[in-house]
Amino acid sequence: MTSYLPVLAALATLLLWPPRVVVPQRLRVERPGRSRSAGGASAAELAWVEALVAELWAGRDPDAAVVVASSATSAFPEVAAVARAGGDVVAALRVSARSALSRGVAACWEVAHGSGTGLAASLTVLADAARDTERVRNELRAGVAEPRATAIVLATLPLLGVALGTALGAAPVPWLLGSAPGRVVLAAGLGLEAVGAWWSWRITVSLEAAL
């Protein structure tokens, strides 16, 4: 049995490598707390909008509200500088926009200045929608962890079967490595395992890329 330990270790590496190494490298930037997903707002942006809404509801004028919100959250300092100088806040927001949320703030600002619509009310709706969207996105990310864990468990089952057969005295490793039928079965099994791991990886990648 001892002589076959390196072979079993190599099989374990082949079986566990695709779902546990490749997937995190591809999905590293999608994880919650490290970065926003495509089109999603970061926590700093959402905090900035909420601070801006709070200042507007408190009666502060929009330019001053931008300055205070940026000071409180350290977000969009360039927009705060433009507002402090009395410049075009909408243009600054569009240049500095990092997500649909900040672009929405620019649109609300432009409409409010052009039609008299209450900026605080529109931004409140925008912030609530962004918060709900981020909550749903985080729930979906948590749900994607289940198929990834399932893929890892399934990848270990063939190795567990070999270990169980060895423990029962069936000697599957000598048969797999020392006979022509065994090598055919081993090659077919490894091929199917690789295809299954790749397929699970593709499903996980596509799900998280859509978030």
C-alpha positions in Angstrom: 0.0 0.0 0.0 2.8 2.4 0.9 4.3 2.2 -2.6 1.0 3.4 -4.1 0.7 6.5 -1.8 2.4 8.8 -4.4 0.0 7.5 -7.1 -3.0 8.2 -4.9 -1.7 11.6 -4.0 -1.3 12.4 -7.7 -4.8 11.2 -8.4 -6.1 13.5 -5.6 -4.3 16.4 -7.1 -5.8 15.8 -10.6 -9.3 15.4 -9.2 -9.3 18.4 -6.9 -7.3 20.8 -9.0 -9.9 22.2 -11.4 -12.7 23.3 -9.0 -10.4 24.5 -6.2 -7.6 26.3 -8.0 -8.8 27.5 -11.4 -12.2 28.8 -10.3 -11.0 31.2 -7.5 -8.4 32.7 -9.9 -11.0 33.4 -12.5 -13.6 34.7 -10.0 -11.3 36.5 -7.6 -12.6 40.0 -8.5 -16.2 39.0 -8.1 -16.2 38.2 -4.5 -18.3 40.3 -2.1 -16.3 42.9 -0.2 -13.3 43.0 -2.5 -14.8 44.7 -5.5 -18.1 45.5 -7.2 -19.4 43.4 -10.0 -20.0 44.8 -13.5 -22.6 47.6 -13.1 -22.9 47.1 -9.4 -22.2 49.8 -6.8 -19.4 49.5 -4.3 -20.2 49.9 -0.6 -18.5 53.3 -0.6 -20.6 54.6 -3.4 -23.8 53.5 -1.7 -22.7 55.0 1.6 -21.9 58.3 -0.3 -25.4 58.4 -1.8 -27.1 57.6 1.5 -25.0 60.4 3.2 -26.0 62.8 0.4 -29.7 61.9 0.8 -29.4 62.4 4.6 -27.9 65.9 4.1 -30.5 66.9 1.5 -33.4 65.8 3.8 -31.7 67.8 6.6 -32.2 70.9 4.4 -28.7 71.4 3.2 -28.3 72.7 -0.4 -27.1 70.2 -3.0 -23.6 71.5 -3.4 -23.0 71.7 0.3 -24.5 68.2 0.7 -22.1 66.8 -1.8 -19.1 68.3 0.1 -20.3 66.9 3.4 -21.2 63.5 2.0 -17.7 63.2 0.4 -16.0 64.2 3.6 -18.0 61.6 5.6 -17.4 58.7 3.2 -14.1 59.6 1.4 -15.9 59.0 -1.9 -15.9 61.2 -4.9 -13.5 63.8 -3.6 -13.2 65.2 -7.1 -16.9 65.9 -7.3 -16.8 67.5 -3.9 -14.0 69.8 -5.1 -16.1 70.8 -8.1 -19.2 71.5 -5.9 -17.1 73.5 -3.5 -15.9 75.7 -6.3 -19.5 76.1 -7.7 -18.7 74.1 -10.8 -20.8 71.7 -12.9 -21.5 68.9 -10.5 -23.4 66.8 -13.1 -20.4 66.8 -15.5 -18.1 65.9 -12.6 -20.4 63.0 -11.6 -20.5 61.7 -15.1 -16.7 61.8 -15.4 -16.2 60.1 -12.1 -19.1 57.6 -12.4 -18.0 54.1 -11.5 -21.3 52.3 -11.7 -25.0 52.7 -12.7 -25.6 54.1 -9.2 -23.3 57.1 -9.6 -24.6 57.6 -13.2 -28.1 57.6 -11.8 -27.2 60.3 -9.3 -25.9 62.5 -12.2 -29.2 61.9 -14.0 -31.3 62.7 -11.0 -29.3 65.8 -10.3 -29.8 67.1 -13.9 -33.5 66.4 -13.8 -33.9 68.1 -10.4 -32.1 71.2 -11.5 -34.0 71.3 -14.8 -37.5 70.6 -13.6 -37.6 71.4 -9.9 -38.2 67.8 -9.0 -37.1 67.0 -5.4 -33.5 65.8 -5.6 -33.7 64.2 -2.1 -36.8 62.1 -3.0 -35.4 60.8 -6.3 -32.0 59.9 -4.7 -33.9 58.1 -1.9 -35.6 55.9 -4.4 -32.3 55.4 -6.3 -30.4 54.4 -3.1 -33.2 52.0 -2.0 -33.1 50.3 -5.4 -29.3 50.0 -5.3 -29.4 48.5 -1.8 -32.0 46.0 -2.8 -30.1 45.1 -5.9 -26.9 44.5 -4.0 -28.7 42.4 -1.4 -30.1 40.1 -4.2 -26.7 40.0 -5.8 -25.1 38.9 -2.5 -27.7 36.2 -2.0 -27.1 34.9 -5.5 -23.3 34.8 -4.9 -23.9 32.8 -1.7 -26.1 30.4 -3.7 -23.3 29.9 -6.3 -21.1 28.5 -3.5 -23.4 25.4 -3.3 -22.7 24.0 -6.8 -19.0 24.7 -6.3 -19.0 22.7 -3.1 -21.0 19.9 -4.8 -18.4 19.8 -7.6 -15.6 19.4 -5.0 -17.4 16.6 -3.2 -18.1 14.8 -6.5 -14.5 15.1 -7.5 -13.4 13.3 -4.3 -15.8 10.3 -4.8 -13.6 8.3 -7.2 -10.6 8.6 -4.9 -12.8 7.6 -2.0 -13.9 4.6 -3.9 -10.3 3.5 -4.6 -9.3 4.0 -1.0 -12.4 2.0 0.2 -11.6 -0.8 -2.2 -8.0 -0.9 -1.0 -9.2 -1.0 2.6 -11.4 -4.0 1.8 -8.5 -5.9 0.2 -9.7 -5.6 -3.4 -6.3 -4.0 -4.5 -7.8 -1.6 -7.1 -4.6 0.4 -7.6 -2.5 -2.5 -8.8 -5.2 -3.5 -11.2 -5.7 0.1 -12.5 -2.0 0.6 -13.0 -0.8 -2.9 -13.8 -3.2 -4.2 -16.4 -4.4 -3.1 -19.8 -8.1 -3.0 -18.9 -7.3 -1.2 -15.7 -5.3 1.5 -17.5 -8.2 1.9 -19.9 -10.6 2.3 -17.1 -8.3 4.7 -15.3 -7.8 6.9 -18.4 -11.6 6.9 -19.1 -12.3 7.8 -15.5 -9.8 10.6 -15.4 -11.1 11.9 -18.7 -14.7 11.9 -17.5 -13.7 13.4 -14.2 -11.8 16.2 -16.0 -14.9 16.9 -18.2 -17.2 17.0 -15.2 -14.9 19.3 -13.3 -14.6 21.6 -16.3 -18.4 21.6 -16.9 -19.0 22.5 -13.2 -16.4 25.2 -13.4 -18.0 26.7 -16.5 -21.4 26.7 -14.8 -20.0 28.5 -11.8 -18.1 31.0 -13.9 -21.2 31.8 -16.0 -23.4 32.3 -12.9 -21.0 34.6 -11.2 -20.2 36.5 -14.3 -23.9 37.4 -14.7 -24.1 38.9 -11.2 
